[in-house]
Amino acid sequence: MTTVDERLAELGITLPELAKPVAAYVPAIISGNLVFTAGQLPFVDGALPETGKLGAGVSDESGKALARQSALNGLAAVKSVIGSLDRITRIVKVVGFVASDPAWSGQPGVINGASEVLGEIFGDAGIHARSAVGVAVLPLDSPVEVELIVEFA
């Protein structure tokens, strides 16, 4: 059986370091056999690679890549509280927020960046329920924010 770390290596993915909170909260918390993450911005090495809104300067392709990075940051938050991603039995839900121009409605395609990478990593256990919500603005002018709910054993 392949470990999650082995699967990440096969995919050429390096799990990022845990992103530091930008306000008064913790990155993830356990309740029962679930981990709930705080909203994860697409930080890379402590900085946002892009800011702004989808449909008004940020491309759909870039937004999808940012959602992918946010999901990976979410996995780093999960790992920080359960110790090993091998303990994950299911990705239960993904909630994605997309800073959007009022005339733009491609939120589901952008949040596919998060959903697809979770499926690549976890296979059937990565298939999840999901919301993709357009919002006026996100913290630090991030284009995307992603929350995860993960079941573990």
N, C-alpha and C positions, 0 to 999 in steps of 0.2 A: 504494500500500500504506500502510495506517495504521500509525503508530508506536505503541508501547505508551503513550507519554506522551499521544498524541492520544486513544487509547482510554480511558485513565484520565479525561481531561477530558470525553469524551462521557458517561462513567458518573458524573461528578461526584465522582470519587475523587481526593483529594490524598494522594500517597504520604507517609507520615510520615518524620520524621527518624530516623536510625539510633538505636535504643534502646541505651543504655549497658549493658554487662553488669553483673549484680548479684553476680558472683563471678569466679573466676579462669578465664576462657575468652574466646574471640573469638566475635563474632556469626556469622561464616560463614567457611568455608575451602574452597578449591578442591582437588580431587583429579581429575586427568585433565580430562575435559570435564564434570565434575559439580561443583555447589556443594552443600555440606551446611551447613544452618544449625543453630545452637544452638537450643534450645527458646526460642520467642518468646512472651513474655507479652503481654497486650493493653494495653500501656502507651499512654496518650494524653497527650501533653505531659509525659512523665516520670512519670506517676502511673497507678495502676490505678483505672479508673472504678468497679469493684465488686470485692468480695472475698467469699469463702465457697464453699459447695458447691451444686452442682446437686441438686435434690430436697430441699434443706434451706435455703431462703431465696433462692437465685438461680434465677430463672425460666428455662425452656427458651429463651424468646425472647431474653432477655438473654445467656444462654450462647452462643447462635448468633451474636449481634452481637459478642461478645467473641472468638469463634473467627475471625470475619471480620477483626477488627482485628489479631489475632495473625498471620494470614496476610499482611496488608499490612505488618506490621512485619518479617515474614520476607522479603518482597520488597525492603524497604529494606536488609536485611542482604545479600541477593544482589547488589543494585545496588552496594553498597559494595565488593565484591570483583571484579565484572566490568565496572563502569563504566556500562553501559546495559542496561536490561531488554529492549531490542530484540535482544540477543544470545541470549535464552532461546529454545531450540528445543522444549522440553517440560518440563512439570512432571511429574517422574517419580513422586514419592511424597509424601504428606502423612501425618505421624504426629501424631495429636491426643491429648492427655491431658486428661481432665475430672475435676476434683475432685468426687466424687460421694458422696451419701448411700448407704449400703450397699443400701437398698431401691430405689434409682432406677436405671434401665437405659436412659436415653435418649441415651447418648453419641453414637451415629451421627448423630442429628438435630442435635445441637449442633455437631459437627465439619462438618456440611454448610455451616455459615456460612463456613468456610475454603474448602471444595471449590467452592461455588457462586461465590464472588467470583473465584477463579482461573479458572474456566470462563468467566465473564463477560469477564474481561480478555483471556485467551489463546485462547478458542475451543477448537478441537479439541486444540491443544497444551497446554491446561490440564486435560485429562482425565487422571487419574492413579490409581495404586494408593493404598490408604489403610488406616491403622489408626486406630481410635477406642477408646481405653482409659480405663476408669474407674480412678481412683486415690484414695487416702485424703486426700492433701493435696499441694498444689503450692507452689513458692517464693512467699513473701510472701502466702500465703493466696489466690493467684490462682485463679479458677475454671477457667481454661483455659490450656493451653500447646500451641503448635503448632511442629513442625519441618518443614522443606521439604528435598527433594532435587530439584535442578533441573539439567537438561542445558542446555549452552550451546555456541555455536559461536564 
